[in-house]
């Protein structure tokens, strides 16, 4: 590793150089906000959004015009036929699980084409745990196509699997998750969906879109995905949504997912919004700007740690498909130091010290730094890592780049001692 800047002045100069080198990338992310915002404003205008949409009924909330307007706005923005935005989704994992259980039936096959899905889905599928009602316990078969040695989707092997299995659902995880691999680009998603629709026409192409919203000009449902899901405490909530998730895509598939969230016969026609529609719409409106700042912050993290000699993924200047930045720190001590530095520069709970602990849905103990206004919000600046070699920290979010810079200053100070 290279020598760390020791004094406050040296750290400031070091980061100023990183920012200057990253300026063209930052300019590109800022310019993209206009395209996203144009689509948002068009959607809000088309659905005639007004203050009367902000509140809603209680109980089952049948026929809630506010909830229905939020769904239509999201569908337009996500370039999908339909969408369901619900506070009752407790996480992105929950929204994804509802989509999987909604579409798949006993005897169907789920094919994961980008290696093993994110860790919290292993118990949903049935790869870990017993007696919880996983997909495998309900008779859904699971197959996966391993990634190539360099971390890419093996398209030849995927095509062969589609031919032989004719799966009901092809699972494509856009983000790298806790893997050292490139996240799937929009062009790759488009190519993989086209391949699936050609080789196995009845297959539903599903995209786990967590961390990917507003990163590129279009969303997966605009380039061939039949259904996708994500979390509102990630990109599309704009740091404002208090909880929730969404599903978007073909109308019949969205309805099937909603039938698993509520009940068959109720589907998307029920679910109170707890007078949070204003927060959902305002968060969506703010999301493109927040995502651009998070991407600029990720570039700063990548360039800073690469300059110090650490492995980073993606590398500086690389086109991105999500807001996650991975840094291979190489030791538990350095991993804990970085997470604790980031926590010290959090607006909430700066006095806390991240400590490895077990988390529901994960195999390994995790270290999580995230003093966020919304608990667990990864649209706000945060970092987490499984405590396992090679000790990779995954940094994401940040509603303004200055916050990321201050956190990096703290990390450099701690690492230098």
ABEGO torsion letter per residue (X at the ends): XBBBBABAAAAAAAAAAAAAAAAAAAAAAAAAAAAAAAAAAAAAAAAGBBAAAABBBBEAGBGBAAAAAAAAAAAAAAGBABBBBBAABABAAAAAAAAAAAABBBGBBBBBAAEBBBAAAAAAAGABEBGAGBAAAAGBBBBBBBBBAAGBBBAAAAAAAAAAAGBABBBBBABAEABBBBBBBAAAAAAAAAAAAAABAABBBBBBABGABGABABBAAAAGBABBBBBAABAAAGGABABEBBBBEBAAAAAAAAAAABBBGAEAABEBAGGAAAAAAAAAAAAAAAAAAAAAAAAAAAAAAAAAGBBBOBBBGBBBABABBBBBAGBAAAAAAAAAAAAAABABGAABBBBBBBBBGBABBBBBBBBBABBGBAABBBBBBBBBOAGBBBBBEEABAAAAAAAAAAAAAAAAX
